Amino acid sequence: MDAKNNKKTIWAWAMFDWANQSYNMVIISTIFPAYYVAITTNKHNGDMVTFFGHKYVNTVLSNYILGLSYLIIVVMLPILTSIADYKGHKKLYMQLFTWLGSLACAGLFFFTMKTFEFSMICFGLASIGYCGGFVFYNSYLPQIATIDQQDAVSAKGFIYGFAGSVVVQVLCFVFVLSPATFGITDDVAARLSFLVVGIWWIGFSLIPFYLLPKGQPNTGSHTDSVLTGGFKELAKVWKKVKQLPLLKRFLPAFFFYSVGVQTILLVAANFGAKELKMPEESLIAIILIISLLAIIGATITAKMSAKYGNTKVLAVIVAIWCLICAAVYFVANAQQFYVAAVVVGLVMGGVQSLSRSTYSKFIPQNIPDTASYFSFYDVTEKLSIVVGLFTFGFVEAMTHEMRDSALVLDGFFVIGFLLLLSLVVLETKVKSTEVVTA
């Protein structure tokens, strides 16, 4: 494997973020949510849609499908990541999920009400592809960077991702704002954006596929089958996780605040389009602002963590998220939504990049089975999204108010914040003990 802190390897790793964050921008945050709400809302049925014979509120259905896709990832990835480490096929699985996601995303080009069921399946498969590829991408971090460089490298990945997504969004913006220039209609302009994302995603992913190391088996010879060997490796890692006090304390904190963070990011565009009746152009502008500010936030957070420590900075960021989520309940117009978006932008990149690098620091260093360790990180994150999306969708289905759903999410933030405070205390005790022992 290449030496750690190799600039070319780190650049190739960050380019995977550059490639796939266009999915998050266009499909999750801007054009697709606006297109989806518009195409599934009419005078006859209101906001109700029929999916394989069952009726749902349109945004509840999209949340349920996203939640189901993440649940599938939760079930699949512990097996796949342990097998990837067991056989050294980490990059192969990253490629397979990326191809699945990008092709499914391109399939959304055919999204009309006549192809509704097929298109929503593509929507779910694109999510599975994105999440699956990201797990193996994350697991490269401790293998390409030394522990003192992991905060900066993690932040670099997110910065590349936000920058790449902005470029794609601007390209798609041209189609959406002036479809007549290209001789197309508004709906074709939106669907053309989905095709652009699919092409961009797989196109730039070829760089890390070519330059990143393939991964190495975590043991010598193997006598077990791939499937049973994978389970055995996963069981070994789980036993090790339970013996690491800081990691064991971090995971539940990460779970609870991730329920809030990830769900808000996934439903924000639907909230703006549905609750505030914001046009597609305004949503795109807001998400662009968030992405640009997220670059600044990730950079600042990396520097702050170097000075004050990861867990303390994370606690402050999550406290800010608590306030943001509570404020969403009272947002009544586009101007207030813009203000909330500015604050979200500043803390979004920071909480994501710092969470990843903090986990990377808490796991044992210089080991080959990082994908198995990172499976717990990613399963925790994906499970939090499942809980968040189903909670958000269920509350909206019961009350028909997305604001009530946002208020419920704030409880998860508060629990996550309190658990982070306990982690800060524990980490202080551990460091004190190490100093005394030394």
Order of alpha helices (4+ residues) and beta strands (2+ residues): alpha-alpha-beta-beta-alpha-alpha-alpha-alpha-alpha-alpha-alpha-alpha-alpha-alpha-alpha-alpha-alpha
